Amino acid sequence: MLNCSICGREISEKEALINRDESGRKRIVCRKCFEEAVGTDYDTFRYRRENAKQTLLAVLFCLAATIYAFIARGPLYGLLGIILTILVYFFATRKPKKQHGSAGEKDHI
């Protein structure tokens, strides 16, 4: 069992999260204190972090393909690659829409 650095609550090792404060020191916090410190819950934070990694890889791949297309096919294909890279970036960084209710529910009027 570990203790939360902020509230002092006992938490299990599975629930413990490591966070850095403003001075750069690592501290062990519970999910509730993490949400208060960061401003979002841990699951959303983890999703955004993973999405940022995937977006970076996708954009780097598109840029490499754009450079190759520019060299092999010419400036027209290079320009098309730049446009497609920008579209990939904008669609990958877009926030998903919130879904209200479950998939099986129907709205009753």
ZIGISUL-V894850 format. One record per pair of residues at least 12 apart in sequence whose ideal C-beta (glycine too) atoms are under 10 Angstrom apart, sorted by sequence separation. I is the first residue (numbers start at 1). GAP is how many residues later the second one is. D is the distance in whole Angstrom. If there is no record, write none. Layout:
i: (I;I)
gap: (GAP;GAP)
d: (D;D)
//
This chain:
i: (1;4;16;17;30;31;65;66;69;70;2;3;4;5;6;16;17;29;66;68;69;1;2;5;15;16;17;19;66;67;1;6;13;15;16;19;22;66;67;69;5;15;17;18;21;65;66;11;17;20;64;66;11;12;16;17;19;63;66;11;19;62;63;65;66;5;9;10;11;17;62;65;5;6;9;11;17;64;5;6;7;8;11;62;63;4;5;6;7;9;19;62;4;5;6;9;61;62;3;4;5;7;8;17;60;62;63;2;4;6;7;59;62;63;2;3;4;6;15;58;59;61;62;2;4;5;6;17;4;7;17;59;4;6;58;59;6;58;55;56;58;59;55;58;59;57;55;56;55;54;55;52;51;52;51;51;48;51;48;47)
gap: (12;12;12;12;12;12;12;12;12;12;13;13;13;13;13;13;13;13;13;13;13;14;14;14;14;14;14;14;14;14;15;15;15;15;15;15;15;15;15;15;16;16;16;16;16;16;16;17;17;17;17;17;18;18;18;18;18;18;18;19;19;19;19;19;19;20;20;20;20;20;20;20;21;21;21;21;21;21;22;22;22;22;22;22;22;23;23;23;23;23;23;23;24;24;24;24;24;24;25;25;25;25;25;25;25;25;25;26;26;26;26;26;26;26;27;27;27;27;27;27;27;27;27;28;28;28;28;28;29;29;29;29;30;30;30;30;31;31;33;33;33;33;34;34;34;35;36;36;37;38;38;40;41;41;42;44;45;45;47;49)
d: (8;8;5;5;10;9;10;6;5;9;9;9;9;10;9;8;7;10;9;8;10;10;5;8;10;7;7;8;8;8;9;9;10;6;9;6;10;3;10;10;9;7;9;9;8;6;6;8;5;10;10;9;9;10;10;10;6;8;8;5;7;7;9;9;6;9;10;9;8;10;9;8;9;7;6;10;10;10;4;9;8;10;10;6;6;9;5;6;7;8;10;4;7;6;8;8;9;9;7;5;9;7;10;6;10;9;10;5;4;9;6;6;5;10;10;9;10;4;10;9;9;9;8;9;8;8;9;9;6;9;10;6;9;8;6;5;7;8;8;10;10;8;7;6;10;10;10;9;4;7;6;9;7;8;8;10;10;9;9;9)
//
